[in-house]
């Protein structure tokens, strides 16, 4: 199997079978020396969102708009945003 085909199949598999797909995660990017890196403590952590309601969030008007546009819209309208397609379309705010 040519390398390009293997890479394409790997990208396709990860896109469809990622353990992170549809999940909320917390990721930190601390400035560490290579010897201080610990894969267990510095790995992404899943966030339990089962008790979170969008209606209960309280933000200023500007922050609420940013959260809606950059967080909820891509999650709720993934297909419309084009994040799952090859070539990744530009996100249009006023579709």
QUIQUIMO-V626655 format. One record per residue. N is the residue number from 0. RES is the residue in one small letter. PSI is psi in degrees with one decimal (NA if undefined). NEAR is the number of other ideal C-beta (glycine too) atoms within 8 Angstrom. Layout:
n->N res->RES psi->PSI near->NEAR
n->N res->RES psi->PSI near->NEAR
//
This chain:
n->0 res->x psi->123.8 near->4
n->1 res->x psi->151.2 near->5
n->2 res->x psi->-38.2 near->6
n->3 res->x psi->-38.5 near->6
n->4 res->x psi->-42.0 near->8
n->5 res->x psi->-43.6 near->9
n->6 res->x psi->-42.8 near->8
n->7 res->x psi->-45.2 near->8
n->8 res->x psi->-37.0 near->8
n->9 res->x psi->-46.3 near->8
n->10 res->x psi->-43.0 near->8
n->11 res->x psi->-44.4 near->8
n->12 res->x psi->-46.9 near->8
n->13 res->x psi->-39.2 near->8
n->14 res->x psi->-38.8 near->8
n->15 res->x psi->-21.8 near->7
n->16 res->x psi->16.7 near->7
n->17 res->x psi->136.2 near->7
n->18 res->x psi->-15.1 near->5
n->19 res->x psi->-11.2 near->6
n->20 res->x psi->123.7 near->7
n->21 res->x psi->10.3 near->2
n->22 res->x psi->152.4 near->8
n->23 res->x psi->135.1 near->6
n->24 res->x psi->156.4 near->9
n->25 res->x psi->127.6 near->7
n->26 res->x psi->132.0 near->6
n->27 res->x psi->149.6 near->5
n->28 res->x psi->65.9 near->4
n->29 res->x psi->151.4 near->5
n->30 res->x psi->107.1 near->3
n->31 res->x psi->151.8 near->7
n->32 res->x psi->149.1 near->5
n->33 res->x psi->-36.4 near->5
n->34 res->x psi->-16.7 near->4
n->35 res->x psi->-5.7 near->6
n->36 res->x psi->130.3 near->8
n->37 res->x psi->110.8 near->6
n->38 res->x psi->-34.6 near->6
n->39 res->x psi->-43.7 near->5
n->40 res->x psi->-18.4 near->5
n->41 res->x psi->5.3 near->9
n->42 res->x psi->156.8 near->6
n->43 res->x psi->145.3 near->7
n->44 res->x psi->134.7 near->7
n->45 res->x psi->143.8 near->7
n->46 res->x psi->128.6 near->8
n->47 res->x psi->111.9 near->5
n->48 res->x psi->12.1 near->6
n->49 res->x psi->-23.5 near->4
n->50 res->x psi->14.9 near->5
n->51 res->x psi->133.6 near->6
n->52 res->x psi->129.9 near->6
n->53 res->x psi->-34.3 near->6
n->54 res->x psi->-22.5 near->4
n->55 res->x psi->-6.0 near->6
n->56 res->x psi->139.6 near->8
n->57 res->x psi->115.1 near->3
n->58 res->x psi->161.1 near->7
n->59 res->x psi->165.2 near->5
n->60 res->x psi->-45.8 near->6
n->61 res->x psi->-44.6 near->6
n->62 res->x psi->-39.9 near->8
n->63 res->x psi->-41.2 near->10
n->64 res->x psi->-43.0 near->8
n->65 res->x psi->-43.2 near->8
n->66 res->x psi->-43.9 near->11
n->67 res->x psi->-48.4 near->9
n->68 res->x psi->-40.9 near->9
n->69 res->x psi->-13.5 near->7
n->70 res->x psi->-61.3 near->8
n->71 res->x psi->-41.7 near->9
n->72 res->x psi->-48.4 near->10
n->73 res->x psi->-30.8 near->11
n->74 res->x psi->-47.0 near->7
n->75 res->x psi->-24.6 near->6
n->76 res->x psi->46.8 near->8
n->77 res->x psi->-47.7 near->9
n->78 res->x psi->-40.5 near->6
n->79 res->x psi->-30.8 near->6
n->80 res->x psi->-19.9 near->10
n->81 res->x psi->16.4 near->10
n->82 res->x psi->-18.6 near->7
n->83 res->x psi->-1.0 near->6
n->84 res->x psi->155.3 near->7
n->85 res->x psi->136.9 near->3
n->86 res->x psi->-4.7 near->4
n->87 res->x psi->99.8 near->6
n->88 res->x psi->155.6 near->7
n->89 res->x psi->139.1 near->4
n->90 res->x psi->122.4 near->7
n->91 res->x psi->120.1 near->5
n->92 res->x psi->-39.4 near->5
n->93 res->x psi->65.5 near->3
n->94 res->x psi->NA near->4
//
